Amino acid sequence: MMYRSHPMATGLLVMLATSFLIPVAADQECDWTGPRVDCGYVGITEGECRNKGCCWNPADFQDFPYVDVPWCFTQNAHPAEYEAAKIQEDNGGGSYAELALVKSVQPELGPDVTKLSASVRRVGCDTLRLTLRDADEARWEVPTHLFKSDILAGSGPSMNGACGGSATTLEYNLLPHPFSLTVTRSGDGASLFNSTGQRLVFKDQYLELSTVLSPGATLFGAGERVSRSLHLARNGAPRPLWNRDIGPALEEQNSYGSHPWVLGLEPDGTAWGILLLSSNAMDIIPSEEKLSWRVTGGIIDMFVFGGPTPLAVMEQFTAVIGRPALVPYWTLGWHQCKYGYASVWEVREVVANYSAAGLPLEAQWIDIDQMDHWMDFTFDPVDFPVEEMQALVEDLHANGQKFVPILDPGIKVEPGYHAYDEALKRDLFVRNVEGDPYLGWVWPGPCHFLDYLLPRTAAYWEEELAAHHNILPWDGIWIDMNEISNFCTGDLCRLKPETESEVPTLPSSRQEGLGKDPQWVCHLECWEAQGLNSTQAGWAHPPYDIANGLARSPLGYKVMSVLNSHHDGSSEYNAHQLYSLAQTRVTAAAVESIRRKRPFILSRSSYLGVGAYAAHWTGDNVATWDQLAKSIAGVLNIGLGAPTSAASRGTPPASSVPVGYRWAPSTPLRGATQTCTPPARSCICGPRWRRRGARR
């Protein structure tokens, strides 16, 4: 809810100000939408907060889950401004300017960069690109070679002269004092971007930029998260972007993917879009007056798309990040999968029952159950022996069906395991703050993680995939856990002495009665690194906490440490969001090389541009009525740029088979079916379900 002035009695104004907990005298110093930097302590009262000269406003965002933001926070509404001494134009219709800091704000967020270099360039007839960089020092920028994009590669359409034989559809104006940008659409004059009167903040670990919104604009995007609505409520709540292993059961929390862009739809049906090309942790804040970005590093690299239709915006957007991959035809059919198959013989029974029931089945998938102790490229010798797996795939192919196995990024630390030995010998793992391979814990146990930003990792990955394909000729690859998920939290970890004897290492189907802590509990001893330099200390504890998990959780919680480094010199603090993009890029190239066919990759984690290499699914859900409804918004949201997306039909209680009936008609919005009853065989859910499936 937002405070608005209203022409009513003074007494009512005082009452309203009190109810919104912002004193009249502090209105110009306090912005309840943030950024909120803690100014209090646990248990501080409103009076104590105000006596410190701080702002007070309990967190209460309309129609939104609770967000843990400070109630008592430092003053945050003072103007932050730069000015342009001189604005120059180039022959391509772009402009350049050097900016100088005029008004600095919020020193608690760090010192401001005093000189900026600004440029505005036309990218096609209907797209503008604004970049703001530190004029004196190079800063982290998203590596554009990861994208399947001529525009980002610098080989896109030239804007010199005529715009495709017609005039450009966008007009812009740079205002020097203070510096701001306005973008309008030619013809109707509609405002697409307007930073006039908004703060421009550029610090080392805090960047802020806003645009004024029209009252009737409906916003979409800023995924990935589960929500009850497809559109973004303009309620001032922060939408955090930071990839992590959180499924769609937790409403409005940042989840597996990050897509820092927003599509706006105006009441007259026209549309626009804004993309911030940044891989740093950020909050996107839609409020009634404005749309704001608060970013924890890098530069401002913003694209404004002119539309004027939603389809045109999507075309302009994917021209920048990469067109969606064309998937093989067979991937559009019905697929069967679940976590927890007891054996290859159970899988055979499931496949046979589809045929017996007269139901179509294009592909059979198997989760980590098939692996030997959950290690990539291996087979459980007891329940999924390689000879039986080969026979299964041979029979599937004979029936015109396909097979898709799963792979996880974590490579188990186990001497004698080929995938580990080879990667260690070639020095392909992400490094910890001390320069050694980072140790985490996922399904196989202690693991290192491959560095897909390292070019030579591609050759290793293709060799491992090719060797696996020679043993078992799969048709596509399913990638899970690539946020990266980590069951532990810490900058440095080591094995506990009792780890090997305490951890269950059998598939879930054979773990009943073991009485041990589950595999998804951290079994390492982990701690925060000490003796950090100022840069590392800033990464470990940034001055601005995004609303990670809607709880300001540390960025390193249950992922790789942000202090880790990649071989190209980038830190995990800056490059964390890029892991899925780098991995799917390498995997798609390898699969195409191995099979000599159009590749199919399914990735749980995602970032801008992943759709050019892989499909995506919305992760681990539960087959309830509530999640069925939310899955539609989730798929459509992530489909803004990655249209080959789907939601699994998760595991329902045994008494909830009717829920499965309703998931069947939603198949066009769903990928791999996961479970229907505890045995998880879709074809045994009864004749009513079979009729629904057969009608598909």
C-alpha positions as CSV (number, residue, x, y, z in Angstrom):
1,M,0.0,0.0,0.0
2,M,1.3,3.5,-0.9
3,Y,1.0,6.9,0.7
4,R,-0.7,9.4,-1.6
5,S,-1.5,13.1,-0.9
6,H,-5.3,13.8,-0.9
7,P,-7.2,17.1,-0.7
8,M,-8.8,16.4,2.7
9,A,-8.7,17.8,6.1
10,T,-5.4,18.2,7.9
11,G,-6.5,15.9,10.7
12,L,-7.1,13.1,8.1
13,L,-3.7,13.8,6.6
14,V,-2.1,13.3,10.0
15,M,-4.1,10.1,10.5
16,L,-3.0,8.8,7.1
17,A,0.7,9.7,7.7
18,T,0.5,7.9,11.1
19,S,-1.1,4.8,9.6
20,F,1.6,4.6,7.0
21,L,4.2,5.2,9.7
22,I,6.1,7.9,7.8
23,P,6.1,11.2,9.6
24,V,5.1,14.3,7.5
25,A,8.4,15.9,8.3
26,A,10.3,13.0,6.9
27,D,8.4,12.4,3.6
28,Q,11.2,13.9,1.5
29,E,13.9,11.8,3.2
30,C,12.1,8.4,3.3
31,D,11.0,6.2,0.4
32,W,9.1,3.1,1.7
33,T,9.9,1.2,-1.4
34,G,13.6,1.3,-0.6
35,P,16.5,0.8,-0.7
36,R,16.2,-0.1,2.9
37,V,19.5,-0.2,4.8
38,D,19.1,-1.3,8.4
39,C,19.3,1.6,10.9
40,G,18.1,-0.2,13.9
41,Y,18.5,-3.4,15.9
42,V,16.3,-6.3,16.9
43,G,13.4,-5.0,18.9
44,I,13.8,-1.3,18.1
45,T,10.7,0.8,18.5
46,E,9.3,3.4,16.2
47,G,10.2,6.2,18.7
48,E,13.7,4.9,19.1
49,C,14.1,4.7,15.3
50,R,12.9,8.2,14.7
51,N,15.1,9.6,17.5
52,K,18.1,8.3,15.5
53,G,16.9,10.3,12.5
54,C,16.0,7.2,10.6
55,C,12.9,6.1,8.6
56,W,10.2,3.8,10.0
57,N,7.9,1.7,8.0
58,P,6.8,-1.9,8.8
59,A,7.0,-4.2,5.7
60,D,3.5,-4.7,4.4
61,F,3.2,-5.2,0.6
62,Q,-0.3,-5.6,-0.7
63,D,-1.3,-9.1,-1.8
64,F,2.2,-10.3,-1.4
65,P,4.0,-12.7,1.1
66,Y,5.9,-11.2,4.0
67,V,9.3,-9.8,3.0
68,D,12.0,-9.4,5.6
69,V,13.2,-5.9,5.0
70,P,14.3,-3.5,7.7
71,W,11.4,-1.6,9.4
72,C,13.9,1.0,10.6
73,F,16.2,2.2,7.8
74,T,18.5,5.0,6.8
75,Q,17.1,8.0,4.9
76,N,16.9,7.0,1.3
77,A,15.0,9.5,-0.8
78,H,17.5,12.3,-1.3
79,P,18.3,13.0,-5.0
80,A,21.3,11.3,-6.6
81,E,22.4,13.0,-9.7
82,Y,25.1,13.2,-12.4
83,E,25.4,15.9,-15.0
84,A,26.7,15.7,-18.6
85,A,29.2,18.4,-19.5
86,K,28.9,17.7,-23.3
87,I,26.7,15.3,-25.3
88,Q,28.1,14.3,-28.6
89,E,26.3,12.5,-31.5
90,D,27.7,9.9,-33.9
91,N,26.9,9.1,-37.5
92,G,24.8,6.1,-36.5
93,G,22.3,8.1,-34.6
94,G,23.8,7.4,-31.2
95,S,25.1,9.7,-28.5
96,Y,28.0,9.8,-26.0
97,A,28.6,11.8,-22.9
98,E,30.9,12.0,-20.0
99,L,29.1,12.4,-16.7
100,A,30.3,13.9,-13.4
101,L,28.8,13.3,-10.0
102,V,26.7,16.1,-8.6
103,K,24.8,14.7,-5.7
104,S,25.9,11.7,-3.7
105,V,23.6,9.7,-1.5
106,Q,23.7,7.0,1.1
107,P,27.3,6.6,2.0
108,E,26.4,3.4,3.9
109,L,26.1,1.8,0.4
110,G,29.6,2.7,-0.4
111,P,31.3,5.7,-2.2
112,D,29.9,6.9,-5.5
113,V,31.8,6.5,-8.8
114,T,32.6,10.2,-9.6
115,K,32.9,9.9,-13.4
116,L,30.8,7.9,-15.8
117,S,30.9,7.3,-19.5
118,A,27.4,7.2,-21.1
119,S,26.3,6.0,-24.5
120,V,23.0,5.5,-26.3
121,R,23.1,3.5,-29.5
122,R,20.3,2.3,-31.8
123,V,20.1,-1.4,-32.2
124,G,17.7,-2.0,-35.0
125,C,14.9,0.4,-35.8
126,D,13.0,-0.2,-32.6
127,T,15.6,-0.9,-29.9
128,L,17.8,1.5,-28.0
129,R,20.8,0.5,-25.8
130,L,21.9,2.7,-22.9
131,T,25.2,1.9,-21.2
132,L,26.8,3.5,-18.2
133,R,30.3,2.6,-17.2
134,D,33.0,3.8,-14.8
135,A,35.0,6.3,-16.9
136,D,38.2,5.5,-15.2
137,E,38.2,1.8,-14.2
138,A,37.0,-1.4,-16.0
139,R,34.2,-3.2,-14.2
140,W,32.5,-6.6,-14.6
141,E,30.4,-7.0,-17.7
142,V,28.4,-10.0,-18.8
143,P,30.5,-11.9,-21.4
144,T,28.6,-11.5,-24.6
145,H,30.2,-14.5,-26.3
146,L,28.0,-16.8,-24.3
147,F,24.9,-15.6,-26.2
148,K,23.7,-16.8,-29.6
149,S,23.3,-13.1,-30.7
150,D,24.8,-11.2,-33.5
151,I,23.8,-8.0,-31.8
152,L,25.7,-8.7,-28.6
153,A,28.6,-10.1,-30.6
154,G,28.9,-6.8,-32.3
155,S,27.9,-8.0,-35.8
156,G,24.3,-7.0,-35.7
157,P,22.6,-4.6,-38.1
158,S,24.3,-1.3,-38.7
159,M,22.2,1.8,-37.9
160,N,24.1,4.1,-40.2
161,G,21.8,5.8,-42.7
162,A,18.3,4.5,-43.2
163,C,16.7,2.1,-40.8
164,G,15.8,-0.8,-43.0
165,G,14.5,1.5,-45.7
166,S,12.2,3.4,-43.2
167,A,12.6,5.8,-40.4
168,T,13.4,4.6,-36.9
169,T,10.4,4.0,-34.7
170,L,12.1,5.4,-31.5
171,E,13.1,8.8,-30.5
172,Y,15.2,9.7,-27.5
173,N,16.4,12.7,-25.6
174,L,19.4,13.0,-23.2
175,L,19.0,15.8,-20.6
176,P,22.3,17.0,-19.3
177,H,21.4,18.7,-15.9
178,P,20.8,16.4,-14.2
179,F,21.5,13.6,-16.6
180,S,18.5,11.6,-17.6
181,L,17.1,9.7,-20.6
182,T,13.6,9.7,-22.2
183,V,12.6,7.3,-25.0
184,T,9.4,7.7,-26.9
185,R,7.8,5.9,-29.8
186,S,7.6,7.9,-33.0
187,G,4.1,8.6,-34.2
188,D,2.0,8.1,-31.1
189,G,4.6,9.8,-28.8
190,A,4.2,7.1,-26.1
191,S,6.7,7.2,-23.3
192,L,8.7,4.0,-23.1
193,F,11.4,5.0,-20.7
194,N,11.8,8.1,-18.6
195,S,14.3,8.6,-15.9
196,T,13.6,12.3,-15.4
197,G,13.4,13.1,-11.7
198,Q,14.6,9.6,-10.7
199,R,17.7,8.8,-8.8
200,L,20.8,7.6,-10.7
201,V,23.2,5.8,-8.3
202,F,26.4,4.2,-9.4
203,K,28.6,2.8,-6.6
204,D,30.9,-0.2,-6.6
205,Q,28.3,-2.6,-5.2
206,Y,25.1,-0.6,-5.6
207,L,23.6,0.6,-8.8
208,E,20.1,2.1,-9.1
209,L,18.1,3.3,-12.1
210,S,14.4,3.9,-12.4
211,T,11.8,4.8,-15.0
212,V,8.4,6.5,-14.6
213,L,5.4,4.3,-15.3
214,S,2.1,5.2,-16.8
215,P,-0.8,4.6,-14.3
216,G,-2.4,1.9,-16.4
217,A,0.7,-0.2,-17.4
218,T,0.5,-3.9,-16.7
219,L,3.9,-5.5,-16.1
220,F,5.2,-9.0,-16.8
221,G,8.5,-10.7,-16.4
222,A,11.3,-10.4,-13.7
223,G,11.2,-14.2,-13.4
224,E,11.7,-16.9,-12.3
225,R,9.3,-17.3,-9.5
226,V,5.9,-18.9,-8.7
227,S,3.0,-16.5,-8.4
228,R,-0.8,-16.5,-8.3
229,S,-0.8,-14.0,-11.2
230,L,1.1,-13.7,-14.4
231,H,1.5,-10.0,-14.1
232,L,3.7,-8.2,-11.6
233,A,1.7,-6.4,-8.9
234,R,2.9,-2.8,-8.7
235,N,3.0,-2.9,-4.9
236,G,6.6,-1.9,-4.2
237,A,7.7,-5.3,-3.2
238,P,11.2,-6.3,-4.3
239,R,11.5,-9.1,-6.8
240,P,14.9,-10.6,-6.2
241,L,16.9,-12.3,-9.0
242,W,19.5,-14.8,-7.8
243,N,19.5,-18.4,-8.9
244,R,19.0,-21.0,-6.2
245,D,17.5,-24.5,-5.6
246,I,14.1,-23.5,-4.5
247,G,11.1,-25.1,-6.2
248,P,7.7,-23.6,-7.0
249,A,6.1,-24.3,-3.7
250,L,7.3,-21.0,-2.1
251,E,5.3,-18.2,-3.6
252,E,7.1,-15.1,-5.0
253,Q,10.6,-16.3,-4.0
254,N,13.4,-16.2,-6.4
255,S,13.9,-19.6,-7.8
256,Y,16.0,-21.5,-10.4
257,G,16.4,-18.8,-13.0
258,S,17.0,-15.1,-13.4
259,H,15.6,-13.0,-16.3
260,P,16.2,-9.3,-15.6
261,W,13.7,-7.9,-18.1
262,V,10.1,-6.6,-18.0
263,L,7.4,-6.4,-20.6
264,G,4.9,-3.6,-20.2
265,L,1.4,-3.6,-21.7
266,E,-0.5,-0.3,-21.9
267,P,-4.3,0.1,-21.7
268,D,-4.5,0.7,-25.5
269,G,-2.8,-2.6,-26.2
270,T,0.6,-1.3,-27.1
271,A,3.6,-2.8,-25.5
272,W,7.3,-2.1,-24.6
273,G,10.1,-3.9,-22.9
274,I,13.2,-3.1,-20.9
275,L,16.1,-5.5,-20.4
276,L,19.0,-4.9,-18.0
277,L,21.9,-7.1,-19.2
278,S,23.4,-7.8,-15.8
279,S,24.4,-11.1,-14.0
280,N,24.7,-9.5,-10.6
281,A,22.3,-10.1,-7.8
282,M,19.5,-7.6,-8.0
283,D,16.0,-6.5,-6.9
284,I,13.5,-5.3,-9.5
285,I,10.8,-3.1,-7.8
286,P,7.6,-2.3,-9.6
287,S,5.5,0.4,-7.8
288,E,2.6,2.6,-8.8
289,E,4.9,5.4,-9.8
290,K,8.0,3.8,-11.2
291,L,10.0,0.6,-12.1
292,S,13.4,0.4,-10.4
293,W,16.4,-1.8,-10.6
294,R,18.8,-2.1,-7.7
295,V,21.9,-4.1,-8.7
296,T,24.9,-5.2,-6.6
297,G,27.7,-4.7,-9.2
298,G,28.7,-4.5,-12.8
299,I,27.5,-1.8,-15.1
300,I,24.2,-0.5,-16.4
301,D,23.6,-2.0,-19.8
302,M,20.0,-1.4,-20.6
303,F,17.9,-2.2,-23.8
304,V,14.6,-0.4,-24.5
305,F,12.3,-2.2,-26.9
306,G,9.7,-0.2,-28.7
307,G,7.1,-2.8,-29.7
308,P,4.5,-1.7,-30.4
309,T,2.8,-5.1,-29.9
310,P,3.8,-7.8,-27.4
311,L,4.9,-10.0,-30.2
312,A,7.1,-7.2,-31.6
313,V,8.7,-6.8,-28.2
314,M,9.4,-10.5,-28.0
315,E,11.0,-10.4,-31.4
316,Q,13.2,-7.4,-30.4
317,F,14.1,-9.0,-27.1
318,T,15.1,-12.4,-28.6
319,A,17.1,-10.6,-31.3
320,V,19.3,-9.4,-28.5
321,I,19.6,-12.4,-26.3
322,G,19.3,-15.1,-29.0
323,R,16.3,-16.7,-30.8
324,P,14.8,-19.7,-29.1
325,A,16.2,-23.1,-30.1
326,L,14.2,-25.2,-32.5
327,V,13.6,-28.4,-30.7
328,P,13.3,-31.9,-32.3
329,Y,9.8,-32.8,-33.3
330,W,9.7,-35.8,-30.9
331,T,10.1,-33.5,-27.9
332,L,6.6,-32.1,-28.4
333,G,5.0,-35.4,-27.5
334,W,4.2,-37.1,-24.2
335,H,7.1,-37.9,-22.0
336,Q,7.3,-40.1,-18.9
337,C,9.7,-39.7,-15.9
338,K,9.9,-39.7,-12.2
339,Y,12.5,-39.7,-9.4
340,G,12.5,-42.9,-7.5
341,Y,12.3,-45.7,-10.1
342,A,13.4,-48.8,-8.2
343,S,15.0,-50.6,-11.2
344,V,15.3,-50.8,-15.0
345,W,12.7,-53.5,-14.8
346,E,10.2,-51.1,-13.3
347,V,10.9,-48.7,-16.1
348,R,10.2,-51.5,-18.6
349,E,6.9,-52.2,-17.0
350,V,5.9,-48.5,-17.2
351,V,6.7,-48.4,-20.9
352,A,4.9,-51.6,-21.6
353,N,1.8,-50.4,-19.7
354,Y,1.6,-47.4,-21.9
355,S,1.3,-49.6,-25.0
356,A,-1.2,-51.9,-23.2
357,A,-3.3,-48.9,-22.3
358,G,-3.2,-47.4,-25.8
359,L,-1.5,-44.2,-24.6
360,P,1.1,-42.4,-26.6
361,L,4.7,-42.2,-25.2
362,E,7.4,-40.4,-27.2
363,A,10.2,-40.6,-24.6
364,Q,11.2,-42.3,-21.4
365,W,13.4,-40.4,-19.0
366,I,15.3,-41.6,-15.9
367,D,16.5,-39.6,-13.0
368,I,19.7,-40.1,-10.9
369,D,18.3,-43.5,-9.8
370,Q,20.1,-45.2,-12.7
371,M,23.5,-44.0,-11.6
372,D,26.1,-45.8,-9.5
373,H,26.0,-43.8,-6.2
374,W,24.5,-40.9,-8.1
375,M,27.7,-40.3,-10.1
376,D,27.5,-38.9,-13.7
377,F,28.1,-41.2,-16.6
378,T,27.7,-44.4,-14.4
379,F,25.1,-47.1,-14.0
380,D,23.9,-48.8,-10.8
381,P,25.2,-52.4,-11.2
382,V,22.4,-53.9,-9.2
383,D,19.2,-52.2,-10.3
384,F,20.2,-50.6,-13.5
385,P,23.0,-52.8,-15.0
386,V,24.4,-51.4,-18.2
387,E,23.4,-54.4,-20.3
388,E,19.8,-54.1,-19.2
389,M,19.8,-50.3,-19.8
390,Q,21.2,-50.9,-23.3
391,A,18.4,-53.4,-24.0
392,L,15.8,-50.9,-22.8
393,V,17.1,-48.1,-25.0
394,E,17.4,-50.5,-28.0
395,D,13.7,-51.5,-27.5
396,L,12.6,-47.9,-27.2
397,H,14.4,-47.0,-30.4
398,A,12.8,-50.0,-32.1
399,N,9.4,-48.6,-31.2
400,G,10.3,-45.2,-32.4
401,Q,10.6,-43.9,-28.9
402,K,13.4,-41.9,-27.3
403,F,15.5,-42.0,-24.1
404,V,16.7,-39.0,-22.0
405,P,19.1,-39.5,-19.0
406,I,19.9,-36.9,-16.4
407,L,23.3,-35.3,-15.5
408,D,24.2,-33.0,-12.6
409,P,27.1,-30.5,-12.5
410,G,28.7,-31.9,-9.4
411,I,31.6,-34.4,-10.1
412,K,32.2,-36.6,-7.1
413,V,35.6,-36.4,-5.5
414,E,36.6,-40.0,-5.8
415,P,40.0,-41.1,-7.2
416,G,39.6,-43.8,-9.8
417,Y,36.4,-42.3,-11.1
418,H,37.2,-41.3,-14.6
419,A,35.2,-38.1,-14.8
420,Y,36.8,-36.8,-11.7
421,D,40.4,-37.9,-12.4
422,E,40.3,-36.4,-15.9
423,A,38.8,-33.1,-14.8
424,L,41.3,-32.8,-12.0
425,K,44.2,-33.5,-14.2
426,R,43.1,-30.9,-16.7
427,D,42.4,-28.3,-13.9
428,L,38.7,-27.8,-14.9
429,F,37.1,-27.1,-11.6
430,V,35.8,-23.8,-10.1
431,R,38.3,-22.7,-7.5
432,N,37.7,-21.6,-3.9
433,V,39.1,-18.5,-2.3
434,E,42.4,-20.3,-1.6
435,G,42.8,-21.4,-5.2
436,D,41.9,-25.0,-4.8
437,P,38.9,-26.8,-6.3
438,Y,35.8,-25.8,-4.4
439,L,34.3,-28.6,-2.4
440,G,30.6,-28.8,-2.1
441,W,28.0,-31.5,-1.3
442,V,25.2,-32.7,-3.5
443,W,23.7,-36.1,-4.4
444,P,26.9,-38.1,-5.0
445,G,28.5,-36.6,-1.8
446,P,31.6,-34.4,-1.9
447,C,31.8,-32.8,-5.3
448,H,33.8,-30.3,-7.3
449,F,32.1,-28.3,-10.0
450,L,33.2,-27.9,-13.6
451,D,34.0,-24.4,-14.8
452,Y,32.0,-23.9,-18.1
453,L,33.4,-20.4,-18.5
454,L,36.8,-22.1,-19.2
455,P,37.0,-22.8,-23.0
456,R,38.9,-26.1,-22.6
457,T,36.1,-27.5,-20.4
458,A,34.0,-27.9,-23.6
459,A,36.4,-30.6,-25.0
460,Y,36.3,-32.5,-21.8
461,W,32.5,-32.4,-21.6
462,E,32.1,-33.5,-25.1
463,E,34.5,-36.4,-24.6
464,E,32.6,-37.6,-21.5
465,L,29.2,-37.3,-23.3
466,A,30.5,-39.1,-26.3
467,A,31.9,-42.0,-24.2
468,H,28.6,-42.2,-22.4
469,H,26.6,-42.1,-25.7
470,N,28.8,-44.9,-27.1
471,I,27.6,-47.1,-24.1
472,L,24.0,-45.9,-24.1
473,P,22.8,-44.1,-27.2
474,W,20.5,-41.5,-25.5
475,D,18.6,-38.9,-27.6
476,G,18.8,-35.8,-25.3
477,I,20.3,-34.6,-22.1
478,W,18.5,-33.5,-19.0
479,I,20.5,-31.1,-16.7
480,D,19.5,-30.6,-13.1
481,M,21.0,-28.8,-10.1
482,N,22.8,-26.2,-12.2
483,E,22.0,-23.1,-10.2
484,I,24.5,-24.4,-8.8
485,S,22.7,-26.2,-6.0
486,N,24.9,-27.1,-3.0
487,F,23.6,-28.8,0.1
488,C,26.2,-27.0,2.2
489,T,26.9,-23.3,2.8
490,G,30.5,-22.0,3.3
491,D,33.5,-20.5,1.6
492,L,35.7,-23.4,2.6
493,C,34.7,-27.0,3.3
494,R,36.3,-30.3,4.2
495,L,35.2,-33.8,4.9
496,K,34.2,-34.7,8.4
497,P,36.1,-37.8,9.7
498,E,32.8,-39.8,10.0
499,T,31.3,-38.6,6.7
500,E,32.0,-41.7,4.6
501,S,30.4,-44.1,7.2
502,E,27.4,-41.9,8.0
503,V,26.0,-41.0,4.6
504,P,23.5,-43.2,2.8
505,T,24.8,-43.9,-0.7
506,L,22.1,-46.0,-2.1
507,P,19.3,-44.9,-4.4
508,S,16.2,-43.6,-2.6
509,S,14.3,-46.8,-3.5
510,R,16.7,-48.8,-1.3
511,Q,17.1,-46.4,1.6
512,E,14.1,-47.4,3.8
513,G,15.1,-48.2,7.3
514,L,18.7,-47.0,7.0
515,G,18.2,-44.5,9.9
516,K,20.9,-42.1,8.6
517,D,20.7,-38.4,7.8
518,P,19.4,-38.0,4.3
519,Q,21.8,-37.2,1.4
520,W,20.4,-33.6,1.1
521,V,21.8,-32.7,4.5
522,C,25.2,-31.1,4.5
523,H,27.8,-33.7,5.6
524,L,30.8,-31.4,5.3
525,E,32.5,-29.1,7.8
526,C,32.2,-25.6,6.3
527,W,33.2,-22.1,7.5
528,E,33.6,-18.5,6.3
529,A,37.0,-17.5,4.9
530,Q,39.1,-15.2,7.0
531,G,41.7,-12.6,6.2
532,L,39.9,-11.3,3.1
533,N,40.9,-8.3,1.2
534,S,38.5,-5.4,0.9
535,T,37.1,-6.6,-2.4
536,Q,36.5,-10.1,-1.1
537,A,35.0,-8.8,2.1
538,G,32.5,-6.7,0.0
539,W,31.5,-9.8,-2.0
540,A,31.0,-11.8,1.2
541,H,28.9,-9.1,2.9
542,P,27.7,-6.6,0.3
543,P,26.4,-3.3,1.6
544,Y,23.0,-3.8,0.0
545,D,21.1,-7.0,0.7
546,I,18.7,-8.1,-2.0
547,A,15.5,-9.8,-0.8
548,N,17.0,-13.2,-1.4
549,G,14.4,-15.7,-0.5
550,L,12.3,-12.7,0.6
551,A,14.5,-13.0,3.7
552,R,17.7,-11.2,2.8
553,S,19.5,-14.6,2.9
554,P,23.2,-14.5,2.2
555,L,24.1,-14.9,-1.4
556,G,26.2,-17.9,-0.6
557,Y,23.4,-19.8,1.1
558,K,23.1,-23.3,-0.4
559,V,25.0,-22.4,-3.6
560,M,28.7,-22.1,-4.4
561,S,30.6,-19.5,-2.4
562,V,30.5,-16.0,-3.9
563,L,34.3,-15.9,-3.3
564,N,34.9,-18.7,-5.7
565,S,36.8,-17.8,-8.9
566,H,36.6,-19.0,-12.5
567,H,39.6,-19.5,-14.7
568,D,38.8,-16.4,-16.8
569,G,39.3,-14.3,-13.6
570,S,35.7,-13.7,-12.9
571,S,34.3,-14.2,-9.4
572,E,31.3,-16.2,-8.5
573,Y,29.8,-13.0,-7.0
574,N,29.6,-11.6,-10.6
575,A,29.2,-14.8,-12.6
576,H,26.9,-17.0,-10.5
577,Q,23.8,-16.4,-12.7
578,L,25.7,-17.4,-15.8
579,Y,26.4,-21.1,-14.9
580,S,23.3,-22.5,-16.7
581,L,23.9,-20.4,-19.8
582,A,27.5,-21.5,-20.0
583,Q,26.7,-25.1,-19.4
584,T,23.8,-25.4,-21.8
585,R,25.8,-23.6,-24.5
586,V,28.6,-26.2,-24.2
587,T,26.2,-29.1,-23.8
588,A,24.1,-28.2,-26.9
589,A,27.2,-28.0,-29.0
590,A,28.5,-31.3,-27.7
591,V,25.2,-33.1,-28.3
592,E,24.9,-31.8,-31.8
593,S,28.4,-32.9,-32.6
594,I,27.9,-36.4,-31.1
595,R,24.5,-37.1,-32.6
596,R,24.7,-35.0,-35.8
597,K,21.1,-34.0,-35.2
598,R,19.2,-31.1,-33.8
599,P,20.1,-31.2,-30.0
600,F,17.6,-31.4,-27.2
601,I,18.7,-30.1,-23.8
602,L,16.5,-29.6,-20.8
603,S,17.8,-27.3,-18.1
604,R,16.4,-26.6,-14.6
605,S,18.4,-23.4,-14.1
606,S,18.2,-20.5,-16.6
607,Y,19.3,-17.1,-17.5
608,L,18.9,-14.7,-20.4
609,G,19.8,-16.6,-23.6
610,V,19.4,-20.1,-22.3
611,G,16.4,-20.6,-24.5
612,A,18.7,-20.4,-27.5
613,Y,20.4,-23.7,-26.4
614,A,17.9,-25.5,-24.2
615,A,14.4,-26.0,-23.0
616,H,13.4,-25.3,-19.4
617,W,11.1,-26.8,-16.8
618,T,9.9,-25.2,-13.6
619,G,11.4,-27.7,-11.3
620,D,10.3,-29.7,-8.3
621,N,6.6,-29.2,-7.6
622,V,3.8,-31.1,-6.0
623,A,0.6,-32.3,-7.9
624,T,-1.9,-30.2,-5.9
625,W,-4.7,-28.0,-7.2
626,D,-2.9,-24.9,-6.0
627,Q,0.3,-25.8,-7.8
628,L,-1.6,-26.8,-10.9
629,A,-3.0,-23.3,-11.1
630,K,0.3,-21.6,-10.3
631,S,2.1,-23.7,-12.9
632,I,0.3,-21.9,-15.8
633,A,1.6,-18.5,-14.7
634,G,5.0,-20.0,-14.1
635,V,5.3,-21.5,-17.6
636,L,4.0,-18.4,-19.3
637,N,6.3,-16.2,-17.3
638,I,9.5,-18.1,-18.1
639,G,8.2,-18.4,-21.7
640,L,8.9,-14.7,-22.2
641,G,12.1,-15.5,-24.2
642,A,12.3,-19.3,-23.5
643,P,9.1,-20.6,-25.1
644,T,10.0,-24.3,-24.9
645,S,9.2,-24.4,-21.2
646,A,7.0,-26.6,-19.1
647,A,5.9,-27.6,-15.6
648,S,6.2,-31.2,-14.3
649,R,3.3,-32.9,-12.8
650,G,4.7,-33.5,-9.4
651,T,4.0,-36.1,-6.7
652,P,0.5,-36.0,-5.2
653,P,-0.7,-37.8,-2.1
654,A,-2.2,-41.3,-2.8
655,S,-5.7,-39.9,-2.2
656,S,-5.2,-37.1,-4.8
657,V,-5.5,-39.1,-8.1
658,P,-8.2,-36.7,-9.3
659,V,-5.5,-34.0,-9.4
660,G,-3.8,-36.1,-12.0
661,Y,-6.9,-36.1,-14.1
662,R,-6.7,-32.3,-14.4
663,W,-3.0,-32.3,-15.2
664,A,-3.5,-34.3,-18.3
665,P,-5.4,-31.6,-20.3
666,S,-2.7,-29.2,-19.4
667,T,-0.1,-31.1,-21.3
668,P,0.7,-28.3,-23.8
669,L,1.9,-26.4,-20.8
670,R,3.8,-29.3,-19.3
671,G,6.9,-31.3,-20.1
672,A,7.9,-34.6,-18.5
673,T,5.1,-36.2,-16.4
674,Q,6.6,-37.2,-13.1
675,T,4.1,-39.1,-11.0
676,C,0.4,-40.0,-10.7
677,T,0.3,-42.5,-7.8
678,P,3.0,-43.7,-5.5
679,P,4.3,-46.1,-8.1
680,A,4.2,-43.2,-10.5
681,R,2.9,-44.9,-13.6
682,S,0.6,-42.7,-15.5
683,C,-1.0,-45.6,-17.3
684,I,-2.3,-47.2,-14.1
685,C,-4.4,-44.2,-13.0
686,G,-7.6,-45.7,-14.2
687,P,-9.8,-45.5,-17.3
688,R,-10.8,-41.9,-16.7
689,W,-7.2,-40.7,-16.7
690,R,-6.4,-42.8,-19.7
691,R,-9.3,-41.3,-21.7
692,R,-8.0,-37.8,-20.9
693,G,-4.4,-38.7,-21.9
694,A,-5.5,-40.4,-25.1
695,R,-7.5,-37.3,-26.2
696,R,-4.3,-35.3,-26.1
